[in-house]
Amino acid sequence: MAEIHVYDVLIRPVITEKSNIMSDDLNQYVFEVHPDANKIQIKEAVELVFPNDIEVAKVRTMIMPAKRGLRGRRTFLRSKQWKKAIVTLKPGHKIELFNL
């Protein structure tokens, strides 16, 4: 398996109503990550990319399945499979980009 560069691990933050509630109440942030990234790489990437010396307490990952659609009798892919990471920060730490 090829080594993933730290700046290629995090693809984008996932901004939804549920992720906003998680960041406000539980101090958890949701990201789309590289499919081959593991929890250690995700933790290092979050601590490196975001300023203010944040500390990650826990990382949970999950594979979000592809969504399929139907047109007549034919099926097609509406969205591809992707990997999601829920990053929990230690108390007192926040990512300010989400709190604008």
Backbone bond lengths (Angstrom), bond angles and torsions (degrees), N, CA, C in turn:
res aa  C-N    CA-C-N  psi(-1)  N-CA   C-N-CA  omega(-1)  CA-C   N-CA-C  phi
1 M - - - 1.456 - - 1.526 108.75 -
2 A 1.314 116.46 132.44 1.453 121.54 -178.67 1.527 110.74 -75.75
3 E 1.311 115.07 147.71 1.466 120.74 178.95 1.525 109.49 -73.91
4 I 1.319 116.84 134.98 1.459 123.02 179.82 1.520 108.00 -94.84
5 H 1.340 116.80 133.04 1.463 120.31 177.43 1.528 108.91 -68.76
6 V 1.323 116.51 147.81 1.470 121.80 -174.37 1.523 111.44 -58.48
7 Y 1.332 117.49 -37.73 1.456 120.17 -177.73 1.529 112.78 -79.40
8 D 1.332 118.02 -6.33 1.460 121.29 176.33 1.525 112.33 -96.70
9 V 1.326 117.66 -5.77 1.466 120.83 -176.77 1.525 110.52 -71.62
10 L 1.325 118.10 -51.03 1.469 121.63 -179.92 1.519 108.73 -86.14
11 I 1.326 116.82 122.30 1.461 120.45 179.74 1.522 110.31 -92.17
12 R 1.331 117.39 -51.15 1.464 120.47 -179.77 1.521 108.76 -163.07
13 P 1.324 117.28 154.46 1.461 119.10 171.14 1.530 109.27 -77.79
14 V 1.304 116.46 147.83 1.456 121.54 177.23 1.519 107.01 -99.14
15 I 1.336 116.24 110.91 1.462 122.11 -176.83 1.528 108.33 -105.84
16 T 1.316 116.02 104.24 1.460 121.96 175.39 1.518 108.06 -133.89
17 E 1.297 116.39 174.27 1.456 120.37 177.93 1.530 110.58 -62.66
18 K 1.316 116.46 -41.51 1.456 120.46 179.82 1.532 111.26 -67.36
19 S 1.339 117.86 -40.98 1.467 119.33 -179.79 1.529 111.27 -68.33
20 N 1.326 117.84 -31.14 1.464 120.32 175.62 1.530 111.06 -66.65
21 I 1.320 117.28 -40.31 1.462 120.74 177.11 1.525 110.05 -65.63
22 M 1.327 116.89 -40.26 1.468 120.67 178.84 1.525 111.22 -63.38
23 S 1.331 117.45 -39.78 1.466 119.36 -179.21 1.529 111.03 -71.03
24 D 1.325 117.65 -34.59 1.463 120.36 -179.98 1.528 112.48 -74.43
25 D 1.322 116.87 -45.97 1.461 120.94 -172.23 1.534 113.96 -91.47
26 L 1.335 117.34 -39.99 1.462 121.09 -170.78 1.523 114.08 -108.72
27 N 1.342 117.75 -3.81 1.468 122.61 -178.17 1.532 110.48 61.35
28 Q 1.356 116.29 40.09 1.458 122.75 178.91 1.519 109.12 -118.14
29 Y 1.335 115.81 141.50 1.455 121.91 -178.94 1.520 108.96 -126.45
30 V 1.335 116.51 143.21 1.454 122.13 -173.67 1.530 109.17 -111.82
31 F 1.337 116.22 133.63 1.455 122.27 -179.92 1.514 109.85 -133.16
32 E 1.348 115.86 149.31 1.458 120.68 163.83 1.514 105.78 -87.25
33 V 1.315 117.03 129.81 1.462 121.22 -175.46 1.523 110.48 -122.86
34 H 1.322 115.17 167.50 1.459 122.08 178.04 1.526 108.96 -60.92
35 P 1.330 118.90 137.66 1.472 120.46 -176.21 1.530 114.28 -60.95
36 D 1.330 118.16 -25.56 1.465 120.81 -178.22 1.522 113.08 -96.08
37 A 1.332 117.98 0.49 1.467 120.86 -177.25 1.523 110.25 -75.75
38 N 1.342 115.51 140.69 1.460 118.95 175.76 1.527 109.60 -102.37
39 K 1.336 116.74 178.00 1.463 121.05 -173.70 1.527 112.08 -64.91
40 I 1.321 117.71 -35.79 1.465 120.93 179.99 1.526 110.28 -66.22
41 Q 1.325 116.81 -43.12 1.467 120.71 178.41 1.528 111.07 -64.80
42 I 1.329 117.57 -38.48 1.466 121.20 179.49 1.525 109.61 -65.58
43 K 1.323 117.88 -43.27 1.462 121.61 178.67 1.515 110.92 -60.98
44 E 1.332 117.88 -46.63 1.463 121.72 179.61 1.526 111.15 -63.07
45 A 1.327 117.14 -40.07 1.466 120.68 -179.09 1.523 111.15 -65.58
46 V 1.333 118.29 -43.33 1.464 121.01 -179.58 1.522 110.10 -64.96
47 E 1.330 117.44 -43.10 1.466 120.35 -179.24 1.525 111.93 -68.17
48 L 1.340 118.15 -28.22 1.459 121.31 -179.87 1.525 112.44 -84.13
49 V 1.337 116.92 -43.45 1.469 121.05 -172.07 1.521 112.47 -71.84
50 F 1.329 117.66 -40.53 1.456 119.88 -175.23 1.522 110.69 -92.07
51 P 1.333 117.38 138.44 1.468 121.03 -177.62 1.531 112.39 -74.99
52 N 1.318 116.14 -173.34 1.469 125.25 175.83 1.522 113.42 70.27
53 D 1.322 118.80 21.60 1.463 122.86 174.32 1.517 113.07 48.11
54 I 1.333 116.46 57.55 1.463 119.78 178.10 1.521 109.40 -77.10
55 E 1.333 116.31 154.02 1.454 122.31 178.35 1.525 109.47 -122.00
56 V 1.315 115.96 130.61 1.459 122.49 -179.11 1.522 109.03 -90.59
57 A 1.328 116.06 130.41 1.457 121.16 178.17 1.525 111.13 -90.75
58 K 1.344 117.26 -42.04 1.455 120.93 -174.22 1.512 110.21 -153.59
59 V 1.323 116.67 148.48 1.465 122.85 175.44 1.518 108.05 -128.82
60 R 1.326 115.71 128.20 1.469 121.12 173.97 1.512 107.50 -118.20
61 T 1.323 117.53 137.62 1.460 121.47 -179.49 1.517 110.12 -123.30
62 M 1.320 114.72 154.55 1.456 120.66 175.82 1.522 109.31 -154.60
63 I 1.309 115.70 150.87 1.454 122.32 176.58 1.523 107.88 -95.57
64 M 1.330 115.71 119.97 1.456 120.26 177.87 1.529 107.87 -88.05
65 P 1.331 118.42 123.02 1.465 120.04 -173.93 1.526 111.91 -71.49
66 A 1.316 114.72 159.68 1.459 120.85 176.68 1.526 109.24 -67.07
67 K 1.327 115.66 145.51 1.463 120.11 177.34 1.518 108.51 -98.60
68 R 1.312 115.30 131.48 1.457 120.69 -177.88 1.528 109.72 -106.74
69 G 1.313 115.12 150.61 1.447 120.69 178.23 1.513 110.37 -128.38
70 L 1.324 116.26 169.63 1.458 122.19 179.82 1.514 109.93 -127.79
71 R 1.328 115.55 133.89 1.463 121.56 169.37 1.511 106.15 -129.85
72 G 1.301 116.14 103.08 1.456 119.23 -173.72 1.508 109.15 69.45
73 R 1.331 115.71 -123.54 1.461 119.70 177.90 1.524 111.90 -99.06
74 R 1.298 117.49 -2.06 1.463 121.57 -176.08 1.526 110.63 -94.61
75 T 1.315 115.93 139.51 1.455 120.60 174.53 1.521 109.14 -102.98
76 F 1.315 115.83 152.44 1.460 121.70 178.02 1.521 107.83 -147.78
77 L 1.328 116.11 164.02 1.461 121.02 178.67 1.516 109.68 -91.43
78 R 1.338 116.17 121.14 1.466 120.28 175.34 1.510 111.08 -80.48
79 S 1.348 117.11 -35.59 1.465 121.26 176.45 1.519 108.28 -148.82
80 K 1.312 116.04 150.97 1.453 120.19 -177.65 1.529 110.92 -85.02
81 Q 1.299 115.71 168.43 1.462 122.04 177.42 1.527 109.39 -71.20
82 W 1.359 117.07 141.81 1.457 120.83 179.71 1.522 110.16 -146.85
83 K 1.325 115.59 163.74 1.455 121.13 -177.21 1.518 109.62 -107.24
84 K 1.332 115.63 134.42 1.459 122.26 -178.02 1.517 108.95 -117.52
85 A 1.338 116.11 141.20 1.457 121.41 176.90 1.519 108.95 -124.91
86 I 1.336 116.21 133.46 1.456 122.15 173.86 1.529 106.23 -107.46
87 V 1.332 115.42 115.14 1.457 122.02 -175.08 1.524 108.77 -104.50
88 T 1.324 117.11 121.23 1.457 122.85 177.15 1.526 108.24 -99.76
89 L 1.333 115.98 126.61 1.457 120.95 179.01 1.523 110.10 -94.42
90 K 1.324 115.80 156.24 1.464 120.82 176.95 1.524 109.07 -68.20
91 P 1.330 118.42 153.16 1.467 121.02 -178.89 1.530 111.12 -56.75
92 G 1.324 115.21 138.80 1.457 120.73 179.94 1.515 113.76 93.42
93 H 1.322 118.33 -8.99 1.464 122.37 179.56 1.521 109.37 -105.57
94 K 1.317 116.25 140.55 1.466 121.89 178.24 1.510 108.92 -141.17
95 I 1.342 116.76 152.13 1.458 122.42 170.95 1.510 105.57 -99.11
96 E 1.317 116.63 114.43 1.468 121.10 -171.59 1.527 113.08 -72.51
97 L 1.338 118.44 -21.01 1.466 119.75 -179.60 1.517 111.51 -62.99
98 F 1.331 117.20 -28.10 1.463 120.52 -179.04 1.520 112.11 -84.62
99 N 1.326 118.26 -16.35 1.460 121.44 -172.83 1.521 112.30 -103.87
100 L 1.328 117.98 32.38 1.464 120.48 -179.77 1.501 111.34 -83.03
